[in-house]
Amino acid sequence: MRPRHPVRLGTAALVLSLTAVGCASGGSEPSDDRAAAARKTTVTSCGKKLDFDGPPQHAVALDQSSTEVLLELGLQDRMAGTSNLKTKIAPEYASAYDEVKVLSPKILTSEQLRAAAPDLAVGGFADYFTKDRVGTREELAGLGLPSFVSAVDCPPRGADRTPFELLFKDYADLGKVFGVEERAQKLVKRQRAALAEAARTKKRVKGEPTVVWLYSVYGDTPYVAGGSAVPSEMSRVVGARNAFDDVDEDWPQVSWEEVAKRKPDFIVLGDLSERGKPGDSAEDKLAAVRANPVMAKLPAVREKRFVEIPGTEMDPSVRAVGALPRLVTGMEDLGYVR
């Protein structure tokens, strides 16, 4: 459901609130990593140059992916708030998350963002920055508020940059902005190692099994991973092939008939049960697949070739690498991996 159109606050109101934030943060004693970062820093985010005189102290995360990246980097004390969680926060971030104010359980409005008096807005997707949500990036920049958008959602991505490489760029850029480069480097190193481990599965895969990644079902309409979505790269890493690789979208709306035409060897069911909407849980998706007469005839359905993966791990986020061992285990259980 789209948020209501926000009532616009005046430019002066945000400028005053941002100024107040800067004054309030100036009296605190900086930690070692903040002191090291007390320098001018410049990064480019989704085509926009962002300049910082020092590390942000009051960042706002516009979604769960951004929230968990910031928490992974140990930045909970630099966050003015979070919003828009699809599921429960990952257990490893729970205690840090408890230190951060939840501005809204849903997509943030312009008023809510401005009331938090942030010095940086971080979003995993560019469509949060629209007039009927938090405001365009140009509007926010005019008010002195920089916005960081994940490189994964920033076309053109280029064939030489996989979604995981773009995620690693996000970690490095945020590490630079917040002055926690070492933490970011360690995160990239760990996740590269997880990718390399999953990639070794290729040698044990029989053929190149095709997979449909089913993320959402609204009514009787399935949404699946397209060629630019993270799961498409996950498939390639482990030696499988996304059945909708030829569709240049992240999560295209398709029909059950189109899914059946692709004749997938197996189906990944994304579980978003904690979000609580009809069709979100893996169980709901499985019921929808079996209830469709065309899908019910597929060998993958008749032979129960399903793998369940948390939906949040199918999004571009710090949790995405967690889907890889689940995928490999599922393929082993189904007999696609020797």
PyMOL commands that set and color helices and strands:
alter all, ss='L'
color gray80, all
select helices_A, chain A and resi 11-26+32-36+64-72+76-78+91-97+110-115+126-128+137-142+151-153+163-178+181-204+230-238+256-262+273-275+282-291+293-296+299-302+311-314+320-333
alter helices_A, ss='H'
color red, helices_A
select strands_A, chain A and resi 41-45+48-52+59-61+79-83+102-104+120-123+147-149+210-218+221-224+241-242+266-271+306-310
alter strands_A, ss='S'
color yellow, strands_A
deselect
rebuild
show_as cartoon
